[in-house]
Structure formats: C-alpha cells, structure tokens
Amino acid sequence: MKHVIYIADDEKNIRELIKNFLESDGYEVCAFENGDRLLEAFRASPADLVILDIMMPGTDGLTVCRILREETDIPIIILSARDSDLDYVQGITIGGDDYLIKPFRPTELLMHVRSLLRRMEMNKNSSQRRKNEADLFVGDLLCKADTNTVTCRGKQIYLTQTEFKMLTYLMGAPDKAFSRKELLEEIWGYETEVETRVTDETTRRLRKKLSTAKSCVSVQTVWGFGYKLDVSGEKQ
C-alpha cells in the first residue's frame, strides 16, 4: 500500500515539482496551496507524512504544524526560504520532525521523506517490542514497558515520541556513550549522509524536561562523539 503525503506550499512551481518527484518514487501525493486546505483534507482523510512551507497565506506553516502535532504523531517536514535559527528552533520545538532550507535538491527531500517514513515504521515496531520487554530503571527514572511512560520518583515526565525513544535508547545501556551516527540511524532512521540538527534539539528539550523534573539523571555530551546518560545522585 502506498504511503500518502500531503504538501502545502503557496508557490505552484514548488508544489508541482515536489508532487511529481515524490509520485515518481511511488508515493501518493496531494498538494495544497495553503495550510487551511491541508488541515481540512487531513481531518477528512489523514496522510502518512506532511510537508509544510512556513510562509503561506492564511494559517502559516508553523501554526499548522502545531495543530497537527496536537492531533497526530505522523512525520512533519518544514520548509523555509530563510536560513533562520529561530525558524528552525520554533519548527522543531512545536513538533516538526525535520527542516529544509529552500532551495533544496529534490533528491535531498526524498532522502528525508524515506528516512522519516522508515523511522515511523521503526517506532511502531519498537512500541510493540517494548510491550514484551522488562521495565527500565536508571537513577530515579522508571520506564514502564506496558504503558510506554517514563516517571521520575513516581511522577510522569511527558515526552514526545522522539524524546521517549531517545531517552529509553540511552537507558538501555546507561554506562555506554552513543555516537551521533548511531543515534541518527537507530532513533531517526537517517542514513549517515543526511545532515540534520534534530539530535541536538531533541537532546536540549530532553535535558530541560529532566531538569524540570529534578531528576538525578541527565544527558551528557561526549565531545566529538555523541551522548551518554549521567547519574549524579539525588537532586534536592
């Protein structure tokens, strides 16, 4: 069965270029001139992945991303004509899974689409496997296998799907340092030639949530390599 992809971009030539390129790779693609029409179509018949331009008439791409993330966990790619750290951080923070700067090569977008859809399948399979695995304990954190939840001294820490997968992946081997390459491949499903900042932003959000929960567990940077968990003793 074909994966269904929705695109919203007010530039007709870009919409048609993306649509034709993805259809030639076997995807079923619907293109919309603004985010409002995409939202309407999505609520009638959800897609497997969404591609959103930031600057559009009506509801902008970042707002559409936030609305969709409240309703679904599907992958969302954000497109922007501006190489802005603020746009990037906003897009990833409100729930975007990836971010591309215009102009980009169609092959580059295709790699990101393939990687995100592969990651989506990996997440589904991982959730099913977790139900048959033991709970994870590290420091004052407990990951319940049957409910896919993480608690700190009995209080739940609310994590996005990606944050949860990254934390539990690290919790699976708490004394090990994981390379950035391994995390990209195992958590996001990215091939190593795909450049992305999503690992850094996910780590930043995860650190903030662990700090807010006053957990004794933190995510430490192993400079020039990757990340590992650190248990520093009970927080006061």
LINGIDA-V239624 format. One record per backbone hydrogen bond with DSSP energy under -0.5 kcal/mol. NH is the residue of the N-H (numbers start at 0). CO is the residue of the C=O. E is the energy in kcal/mol with one decimal. If there is no record, write none. Layout:
BEGIN
{{NH | CO | E} {NH | CO | E}}
END
This chain:
BEGIN
{{4 | 27 | -3.0} {5 | 48 | -2.3} {6 | 29 | -2.4} {7 | 50 | -2.3} {8 | 31 | -2.2} {11 | 9 | -0.8} {14 | 10 | -2.5} {15 | 11 | -2.7} {16 | 12 | -2.0} {17 | 13 | -2.8} {18 | 14 | -2.8} {19 | 15 | -2.7} {20 | 16 | -2.2} {21 | 17 | -2.7} {22 | 18 | -2.4} {23 | 19 | -1.8} {24 | 20 | -0.6} {24 | 21 | -0.8} {25 | 22 | -1.6} {26 | 21 | -2.0} {27 | 2 | -2.6} {28 | 26 | -0.6} {29 | 4 | -2.4} {31 | 6 | -2.8} {34 | 58 | -0.6} {37 | 33 | -1.3} {38 | 34 | -2.6} {39 | 35 | -2.2} {40 | 36 | -2.3} {41 | 37 | -2.9} {42 | 38 | -2.2} {43 | 39 | -1.0} {44 | 40 | -2.6} {47 | 3 | -3.1} {48 | 3 | -1.2} {49 | 74 | -2.1} {50 | 5 | -2.7} {51 | 76 | -3.0} {52 | 7 | -2.2} {53 | 78 | -2.1} {55 | 53 | -0.9} {60 | 53 | -2.5} {63 | 59 | -2.2} {64 | 60 | -2.5} {65 | 61 | -2.3} {66 | 62 | -2.4} {67 | 63 | -2.8} {68 | 64 | -2.5} {69 | 65 | -1.2} {70 | 66 | -0.6} {70 | 67 | -1.4} {71 | 67 | -2.2} {74 | 47 | -0.7} {76 | 49 | -2.8} {77 | 97 | -2.5} {78 | 51 | -3.6} {79 | 99 | -1.9} {83 | 81 | -1.8} {87 | 83 | -2.3} {88 | 84 | -3.0} {89 | 85 | -2.6} {90 | 86 | -2.8} {91 | 87 | -2.6} {92 | 88 | -2.7} {93 | 89 | -2.2} {94 | 91 | -0.9} {95 | 90 | -2.9} {96 | 75 | -2.6} {97 | 75 | -1.4} {99 | 77 | -2.7} {101 | 79 | -3.3} {107 | 104 | -0.8} {108 | 104 | -1.8} {109 | 105 | -2.5} {110 | 106 | -2.0} {111 | 107 | -1.7} {112 | 108 | -2.6} {113 | 109 | -2.7} {114 | 110 | -2.3} {115 | 111 | -2.5} {116 | 112 | -2.4} {117 | 113 | -2.2} {118 | 114 | -2.4} {119 | 115 | -2.2} {120 | 116 | -1.8} {121 | 117 | -2.2} {122 | 118 | -2.7} {123 | 119 | -1.9} {124 | 120 | -2.4} {125 | 121 | -2.8} {126 | 122 | -2.4} {127 | 123 | -1.7} {128 | 124 | -2.3} {129 | 125 | -2.6} {130 | 126 | -1.0} {131 | 128 | -1.7} {132 | 129 | -1.6} {135 | 142 | -2.0} {137 | 140 | -2.0} {140 | 137 | -2.8} {141 | 150 | -2.3} {142 | 135 | -2.8} {143 | 141 | -0.6} {143 | 148 | -2.6} {144 | 142 | -0.6} {147 | 143 | -1.5} {148 | 143 | -0.9} {149 | 156 | -0.5} {150 | 141 | -2.7} {151 | 154 | -3.1} {152 | 139 | -1.9} {152 | 150 | -0.5} {154 | 151 | -1.8} {156 | 149 | -3.0} {157 | 155 | -0.6} {158 | 156 | -0.7} {163 | 159 | -2.8} {164 | 160 | -2.2} {165 | 161 | -2.5} {166 | 162 | -2.6} {167 | 163 | -2.6} {168 | 164 | -1.9} {169 | 165 | -2.1} {170 | 166 | -2.5} {171 | 167 | -1.3} {172 | 169 | -1.2} {173 | 170 | -0.7} {175 | 172 | -2.0} {177 | 175 | -0.5} {177 | 226 | -3.3} {179 | 224 | -2.4} {182 | 178 | -2.2} {183 | 179 | -2.6} {184 | 180 | -2.1} {185 | 181 | -3.0} {186 | 182 | -2.5} {187 | 182 | -1.1} {188 | 183 | -0.8} {189 | 183 | -2.3} {193 | 190 | -1.9} {194 | 192 | -0.6} {200 | 196 | -1.9} {201 | 197 | -2.6} {202 | 198 | -2.4} {203 | 199 | -2.3} {204 | 200 | -2.2} {205 | 201 | -2.5} {206 | 202 | -2.7} {207 | 203 | -2.0} {208 | 204 | -2.2} {209 | 205 | -2.4} {210 | 206 | -2.5} {211 | 207 | -2.6} {212 | 208 | -1.9} {213 | 210 | -1.4} {214 | 209 | -2.5} {217 | 229 | -2.3} {219 | 217 | -0.7} {219 | 227 | -3.3} {221 | 225 | -2.9} {222 | 220 | -0.9} {224 | 221 | -2.4} {225 | 221 | -1.8} {226 | 177 | -2.4} {227 | 219 | -2.0} {229 | 217 | -2.5} {231 | 215 | -2.4} {231 | 229 | -0.6}}
END
